[in-house]
Amino acid sequence: MSSKGLFQPIRIGNHDLKHRVVLAPLTRLRADPDTHVPNDKHVQYYGQRAGNGGGLLITEATNISPMAGRYPGSPGIWSKEQIEGWKKVTKAVHDRGSIIFLQLWHVGRATHAAWLPNNAQPVSASAISISGDDTFGLANEVPRALEIDEIQDLINDYVQAAKNGIEAGFDGVEIHGANGYIIDQFINSNTNQRTDRYGGSIENRARLALEITDAVVKAVGIDKTAIRLSPFSDFQDMYDETPNDTWGYLVQQLKANYPGLAYLHMVEPRFTFEDSAGSSEHNLDHFRNIWKSPFIIAGGFGHDVTGAVEHAEKTGDLIAFGRFFIANPDLPSRLQQKLPLNAYNRATFYGGGAEGYTDYPLYEEA
Ligand code: PHB
């Protein structure tokens, strides 16, 4: 067991990292709006954050298929052009000695017919919509419950996307099972009212996450597969009656069947999209204690860097930073040397060009 601490080495898959400061998956919406191909700006953005090497970057959530969501500017991993675009990104990261995992995304009900092929109705576990309007100001739509024989097609889309990711040079893939997207819509009790083998009991609601994990592991290897989960999250109306039992079962199954996954990534219950630090009576200790292997925790640490250092020393976790990694391309070395951080500008988080994307200065430049 390696020693604990943010600047202690750790092995992820077949890679030895020099530190445990991780680039969190962050939607930035700068890919081509029609083709969803990443471009030279992505190459620069991820390359900058590869720093002096030895780190782990996780990409922004990336559509596994044309049906997976297609927010304007989100990247994809289903077409040849997308794979070619990503190859330049992975090369830039590897040239600087870091590694990068691709986050595999299907948003389920969190999209609109207008964005989907042939104006298809969004799909989910059950025909239950998110309340109100989405972050684009559009009214959320009622999705269609996936037919049981469509579930295998969905799993196949994850497999193909994972293979495409490996072809594009990624060191692994992270299955996005968090934050109210399709896998999470199957897990949580309030969004899954199915009466087949994918609904009802905890075992049934966890089945899709486990089947996708199994299929991706078989396709690309266990050391190249990871998963992200968010127990206790209420983002996009998620609610589960028994979060400790639900995700406890899921993590136990992952531990029993896939203990060699590259990592397990969990979102802190206190996480919010607001600028102020959030709080929660819950934490992830129960799941970390079951998992015992590389564990990434994300959410709220940028507002509390001292707390992050202490947390990593206490638990051995890797810590994913979002907002402050956006604003500080050299975040790992700034944290290690206790240098001041650039402030972030929320107005340039989503969409647009280089401003707020690739123009944040290194410490020496500031
Ligand atoms: C977003 O696009 O706002 C987004 C994407 C993925 C997440 C959370 C939020 O996990």
Boltz pocket constraint, residues with backbone or C-beta under 6 A from the ligand:
constraints:
  - pocket:
      binder: B
      contacts: [[A, 25], [A, 27], [A, 61], [A, 178], [A, 179]]
      max_distance: 6.0
